[in-house]
């Protein structure tokens, strides 16, 4: 079960907390690239709206952009100063696009870090630059080529990532680790780790249960593969656990390292 944190300090702090709770873990640092491809379209809003017919993601985004424009200018009067932070936050990138368009049209002027509204032009005449992850418009690439003059931007980010790997399969220890990690781990990795940790715990329990009856590894593997998928039922959700023989082999080695069983040749001792 792997948890991602945002800094080396958080990685070490989480590892210490887990160790104090008696939860086996190890830290890991990786330098990895993030590569993203974007389709970029730049025209006036009116031109974009006219050509976007039938391209659903683009039509939807243009509607959102109009709503954002009306909201932003509803209480921003000509001559008034605003800060970027006061106009929008990171969750509303559409307003950044609009502010950029207003500045390029000279309807907004920057002065000592403040933005001053000089006039309220119609949205239709503003030239806006839209950027979409290529996967969002993949099925419309041919139409985009025909109607617009799109360009592609690729962003390459090389960054160091920090992880804490929890080396436990006991359900109580897994749940305790997840509770401790709430303070440190990213939300996305915490959700993934929850499913990973619980699913591995259930699979480990099934293996240990079968190992009590089947002391030969080939027999255990055969019976286990016949039970795939293993299902965890909740009140309103269900988790199906799938696996292959090579993954089970690795899990057997992990269980042996943790002291739950011993494997030698084709024999298993619990």
C-alpha positions in Angstrom: 0.0 0.0 0.0 1.7 3.2 -1.2 0.9 6.7 0.0 2.1 9.8 -1.7 3.0 12.9 0.2 4.0 16.4 -1.0 7.4 16.8 0.6 10.4 14.9 2.1 9.5 16.4 5.5 6.0 14.9 5.3 7.4 11.6 4.1 9.7 11.3 7.1 7.1 12.5 9.5 4.5 10.0 8.3 7.1 7.2 8.4 7.9 8.0 12.0 4.2 8.1 13.0 3.6 4.7 11.4 6.7 3.2 13.1 5.6 4.5 16.5 2.3 2.7 15.9 4.1 -0.5 15.2 3.3 -0.4 11.5 6.1 -1.6 9.2 6.8 0.9 6.4 9.6 2.2 4.2 10.1 5.5 2.4 10.7 5.9 -1.3 11.8 8.8 -3.4 11.3 8.8 -7.2 12.2 11.3 -9.9 9.6 11.0 -12.6 8.3 13.0 -15.6 4.8 14.2 -16.1 3.9 14.7 -19.8 0.7 16.4 -20.8 -0.5 17.3 -24.3 -3.0 20.1 -25.0 -5.0 21.3 -27.9 -4.9 25.1 -28.1 -7.5 27.2 -30.0 -7.4 31.0 -30.2 -10.2 33.1 -31.8 -12.9 35.6 -30.8 -15.6 34.1 -28.6 -18.2 34.7 -31.3 -16.0 32.8 -33.9 -15.5 29.9 -31.4 -19.2 29.7 -30.7 -20.1 29.6 -34.4 -17.6 26.9 -35.2 -18.1 24.8 -32.1 -21.5 23.3 -33.1 -21.5 19.6 -32.5 -18.2 19.5 -30.6 -19.8 18.9 -27.2 -16.9 19.6 -24.8 -16.1 22.9 -26.6 -19.8 23.9 -26.6 -20.1 23.2 -22.9 -16.9 25.1 -22.0 -18.0 28.1 -24.0 -21.3 28.2 -22.0 -19.4 28.0 -18.8 -17.1 30.8 -20.0 -20.1 33.0 -20.7 -21.5 32.4 -17.3 -18.2 33.2 -15.7 -17.9 36.4 -17.7 -21.3 37.6 -16.6 -20.6 36.7 -13.0 -17.2 38.4 -13.0 -18.4 41.7 -14.5 -21.7 41.8 -12.6 -20.3 43.7 -9.7 -17.0 45.1 -11.2 -17.7 48.6 -12.3 -15.6 50.7 -14.7 -12.8 52.4 -12.9 -12.8 50.0 -10.0 -9.6 48.2 -8.8 -9.5 44.5 -8.1 -6.8 41.9 -7.3 -6.4 38.7 -9.1 -7.2 36.8 -5.9 -10.4 38.8 -5.5 -11.6 38.0 -9.0 -11.1 34.2 -9.0 -9.4 31.3 -7.4 -7.5 28.2 -8.7 -10.8 26.3 -9.0 -12.0 28.7 -11.7 -9.4 28.8 -14.5 -12.0 30.2 -16.9 -11.9 33.6 -15.3 -8.1 33.7 -15.7 -8.7 33.2 -19.5 -11.2 36.0 -19.4 -9.0 38.4 -17.5 -6.2 37.7 -19.9 -8.5 38.4 -22.8 -9.6 41.7 -21.2 -6.0 42.8 -20.6 -5.0 42.0 -24.2 -8.0 44.0 -25.5 -6.9 46.9 -23.1 -10.2 46.8 -21.4 -8.3 46.0 -18.2 -5.1 47.7 -17.1 -2.7 46.6 -14.5 -1.3 49.2 -12.0 0.9 48.3 -9.0 -0.5 44.7 -8.9 -4.1 45.9 -9.1 -6.4 45.4 -12.1 -8.5 48.4 -13.2 -11.5 47.9 -15.4 -11.5 50.5 -18.2 -14.5 49.3 -20.1 -17.0 46.4 -20.4 -16.6 45.0 -23.9 -19.0 42.4 -25.2 -17.8 38.9 -24.7 -18.3 38.0 -28.3 -15.5 40.4 -29.5 -12.9 39.2 -27.0 -10.2 37.0 -28.4 -9.7 34.1 -26.1 -7.2 31.2 -25.9 -8.7 27.9 -24.9 -6.6 24.9 -23.9 -7.9 21.4 -23.6 -6.1 18.1 -22.6 -5.9 16.2 -25.9 -7.8 13.2 -24.5 -10.9 15.4 -23.9 -11.1 16.3 -27.6 -9.6 13.2 -29.1 -12.7 12.1 -30.9 -13.2 15.5 -32.4 -9.6 16.1 -33.8 -10.7 15.9 -37.4 -13.5 18.5 -37.0 -11.1 20.8 -35.1 -8.6 20.6 -37.9 -11.3 21.5 -40.4 -12.9 24.3 -38.5 -10.0 25.9 -36.5 -6.3 26.3 -36.8 -5.4 24.5 -33.6 -1.9 24.0 -32.2 -0.6 21.5 -29.8 1.3 22.3 -26.6 3.2 19.7 -24.7 4.2 20.3 -21.1 7.1 18.2 -19.7 7.5 18.5 -15.9 10.4 16.6 -14.2 9.8 16.4 -10.5 10.6 14.4 -7.4 7.9 12.5 -5.7 7.8 11.2 -2.2 6.1 8.0 -1.0 5.6 5.9 2.1 4.9 2.2 1.5 3.0 0.4 4.2 4.2 -3.2 4.4 1.3 -4.7 6.3 -1.6 -7.0 5.3 -3.4 -7.2 8.7 -6.7 -5.4 8.3 -6.5 -3.5 11.6 -2.9 -2.3 10.9 -3.9 -1.2 7.4 -6.9 0.8 8.7 -4.7 2.4 11.4 -2.1 3.3 8.8 -4.8 5.0 6.7 -6.1 7.0 9.7 -2.5 8.2 10.5 -1.9 9.0 6.8 -4.9 11.4 6.6 -2.8 14.2 7.9 0.0 13.7 5.4 -1.0 11.9 2.2 -2.5 13.4 -0.9 -6.3 12.8 -1.1 -6.0 10.8 -4.3 -3.3 8.5 -3.1 -5.2 8.0 0.2 -8.3 6.8 -1.7 -6.2 4.5 -3.8 -4.3 3.2 -0.8 -7.5 2.5 1.0 -8.8 0.2 -1.7 -5.3 -1.4 -2.3 -4.7 -2.0 1.4 -8.1 -3.5 2.2 -8.2 -5.6 -1.0 -4.7 -7.0 -0.3 -5.7 -7.7 3.3 -8.7 -9.6 2.2 -6.7 -11.5 -0.4 -4.0 -12.3 2.2 -6.7 -13.6 4.6 -8.1 -15.9 1.9 -4.6 -17.2 1.1 -3.8 -17.9 4.7 -7.2 -19.6 5.2 -6.6 -21.8 2.1 -3.0 -22.6 3.2 -4.4 -24.2 6.4 -6.1 -26.8 4.2 -3.8 -27.0 1.2 -0.2 -27.4 2.2 1.1 -27.7 -1.4 1.6 -24.5 -3.2 0.3 -25.8 -6.6 -2.9 -27.0 -4.9 -3.4 -23.7 -3.1 -2.8 -21.7 -6.3 -5.3 -23.9 -8.2 -8.0 -23.4 -5.6 -7.3 -19.7 -5.2 -7.5 -19.1 -9.0 -10.9 -20.9 -9.1 -12.2 -18.4 -6.5 -11.4 -15.3 -8.6 -12.8 -12.7 -8.3 -13.0 -12.4 -4.5 -15.8 -10.1 -3.7 -16.1 -7.6 -0.8 -19.7 -6.7 -0.3 -20.8 -3.5 1.5 -24.2 -1.9 2.1 -24.1 0.1 -1.2 -20.9 -0.9 -2.8 -19.0 -4.0 -4.0 -15.3 -4.5 -4.6 -14.2 -7.3 -7.0 -10.6 -8.5 -6.5 -8.8 -9.9 -9.5 -5.3 -11.4 -9.6 -3.0 -13.6 -11.6 -0.6 -16.3 -10.5 2.5 -14.1 -10.7 0.9 -11.5 -8.4 0.0 -14.2 -5.9 3.5 -15.5 -6.0 4.7 -12.1 -5.0 2.1 -11.8 -2.2 3.2 -15.2 -0.9 6.8 -13.9 -0.7 5.5 -10.8 1.1 3.5 -13.0 3.6 6.6 -15.0 4.2 8.7 -11.9 4.9 6.1 -10.7 7.3 6.2 -14.1 9.1 2.7 -15.3 8.3 3.8 -18.5 6.5 6.8 -20.3 5.0 7.2 -21.5 1.5 9.9 -24.0 0.5 9.7 -25.6 -2.9 6.1 -26.8 -3.2 5.4 -27.0 0.5 3.7 -24.3 2.6 3.7 -24.0 6.4 1.4 -21.6 8.2 
